[in-house]
Amino acid sequence: MKKLLDWFLLTSSFTAFCAMGLCMATERLVNDIPIPWFNQLDVFVYGCTLVVYNLHKAVKRRKSVEVGLPRLTSWHRQVYALMSFIGLFMMAASFRVLLSEKMLIACAVLGFISFAYSMPLLPFKTKKRLRDFGWLKILSLASVWTIVTSVLPMLYWQRHVSDFPYEIVVRFMFIFSLCIIFDIRDVKDDIASNINTFPQIVGIKNSYTVINISLILFMLAGIVQYLRYPLWYRLVAVVITAIVTRYVAEYLKTHNSERNYLIYADGVMIVYSLLVLLL
């Protein structure tokens, strides 16, 4: 059972569910009528997440395995390549998502940024990935996740982005707080790689303060959105998720294994999605 959980976590299958769930949460906001779950956009986002998070692991040798998780010999490049193939298959099966010109352009730009985050695609001598630049690491990751899970659903369902500005703010503040949590986790590795990330710039203690501020702004944006679109379940989802995220950040201070980060820090996205979709 534990090996199955490790597979689900380290192949980013769980992360893909998180991305898909956030997309579905936005889809419920922008549609006046019920829409089918797991539509083509949801499948496309799930497949894209698998490709982005697995392909760079499949094409290079990993120097180490994730801390706190067992070394499984059946993993490494072959398994990551298989998950990348599954992701590509899901993208191909839902290719109609790209028939819109706006969706095609948005996905092309987001795809390049996503791959440039972890693969050496930038034309520089030493720093060839976005994650090699401290500030760009967190801003690019938070921005891509925000756009994929909030703006793409609006474009797919042919809604005006300007009609839902607070949904974008709500999503960014939420994702930004999670990115800081993961940056705190990566501090030792980033120092070893000479990457000056957000927690190194402001300090670990101040990073937790910024997390708290981000979660407060997350709730304030949710309140403002409620005044514009009085949907009580979304406001409840924001408040509960902010509280849970704060407790998760505190819990991970002393229970900082890779497995815990992937389950709990990523898991709050599932918490938010389920609250929005089921309330």
Secondary structure as GFF3:
##gff-version 3
##sequence-region A 1 279
A	DSSP	alpha_helix	2	10	.	.	.	ID=ss1
A	DSSP	alpha_helix	13	30	.	.	.	ID=ss2
A	DSSP	alpha_helix	40	58	.	.	.	ID=ss3
A	DSSP	alpha_helix	77	93	.	.	.	ID=ss4
A	DSSP	three_ten_helix	95	99	.	.	.	ID=ss5
A	DSSP	alpha_helix	101	118	.	.	.	ID=ss6
A	DSSP	three_ten_helix	130	132	.	.	.	ID=ss7
A	DSSP	alpha_helix	134	146	.	.	.	ID=ss8
A	DSSP	pi_helix	147	151	.	.	.	ID=ss9
A	DSSP	alpha_helix	152	156	.	.	.	ID=ss10
A	DSSP	three_ten_helix	161	163	.	.	.	ID=ss11
A	DSSP	alpha_helix	165	185	.	.	.	ID=ss12
A	DSSP	alpha_helix	187	192	.	.	.	ID=ss13
A	DSSP	alpha_helix	198	202	.	.	.	ID=ss14
A	DSSP	alpha_helix	204	228	.	.	.	ID=ss15
A	DSSP	alpha_helix	232	254	.	.	.	ID=ss16
A	DSSP	alpha_helix	258	260	.	.	.	ID=ss17
A	DSSP	pi_helix	261	265	.	.	.	ID=ss18
A	DSSP	alpha_helix	266	278	.	.	.	ID=ss19
###
